[in-house]
Amino acid sequence: MKARRVSIKCQYDSKDISTDIAAFFKSFSVREVMSDEADSAEITLQDREELWHGDWLPDRGAMMDITLHMDNWNGDEQAQDLPLGKFEVDEITNSGPPNEAKIKLISIPTASNLRGIEKTRAWEKAKLSQILKDVAEGANMEQHFDAKDDPVLERAEQSEQTDLSFLQKLCKDAGLALKVTDNTVVIFDIAEYEKADPVMTIKKKQQSLISFDCKTTIHNIYKACHVKYKHSQKDKMIEFTFTDPNRKEGQILQINQKVDSVEEAEKLAKKKLHEKNLEETSASLTMIGNFALLASNTVELSGFHKYDGKYLIKQSTHDVGTGGYTTKIELRRVIDGY
């Protein structure tokens, strides 16, 4: 049976340089996160001929489109690709001896203005999806709104903020998440991703599990959320308390945020309680490399006793080098019911 072999496919400003890189390749690492942060990657190349000190030094703002390629995916000569998307060259380090070059990459291009320019502007009675569309188009990026609820904001004011920090604040207030990947700004509902079927079951004693670390947080866990808002236009108090039916102990989270109805207060209470309790049970696993272990996918843990159950992958790091191919995943247990 042939061993699995992983290689890097790379296009530099739309030109295929995979063969050029392969001749000097030492290692590759990509870190992809579910939300709030940019994905990042790093390519390490031997540079005895000092090519990356001179003519091959990447240009400022150069883009790389990277794909992981694996031969003998299931030990039967099948091949599979894992497209990682477009990254901008962010930093280059040349060191020695022996001479080598490290190329650091980031998924949010500086040229998009999404993270580099502070702006002041406002929207009146606008849906969150419309604000996303306006911001993404202004940054010359694509946009995707992936949530059932699309809140209407009476007034959304961007005051000396970057587009990225402004959208992150709006998403946090709405109980949604933000992701920037492959030149696309995405707003999504994490709770919907939690409902997806696990891509695999990870057993404690299986050979592909290299190491694990599980953790439970005892303090700062909430059993209920109380939303209370005095609506000036309707001249009435709107409030709702949601209690986790599976939790007997914990604090009560108090939220004072604008809502227009009891139904909105209920939705907000569930989202805020969900958000606060996300990190109660978490795990970190290092596995033999697997393309299915990607941020926002779910997995099932088995044989870990109290830690058994369904988990969401928050972050995934794929490392390729002389030691082979490994994947490290950061997980948190899925919250049922809300």
Secondary structure, DSSP 8 states (H G I E B T S, - for coil): ----EEEEEEEETTEE-HHHHHTTEEEEEEEEESSSS--EEEEEEE-TT-GGGTTT---TT-EEEEEEEEESTTSSS-EEEEEEEEEEEEEEEEETTTTEEEEEEESS-GGG-TTT-EEEEEEEEEEHHHHHHHHHHHTT-EEEEE-S---EEEEEEEEEEEHHHHHHHHHHHHT-EEEEETTEEEEE-HHHHHTS--S-EEETT-TTEEEEEEEE--SS-EEEEEEEEEETTTTEEEEEEEE-TT--S-EEEEE----SSHHHHHHHHHHHHHHHTTTSEEEEEEEE--TT--TT-EEEEESSGGG-EEEEEEEEEEEEETTEEEEEEEEEE-----
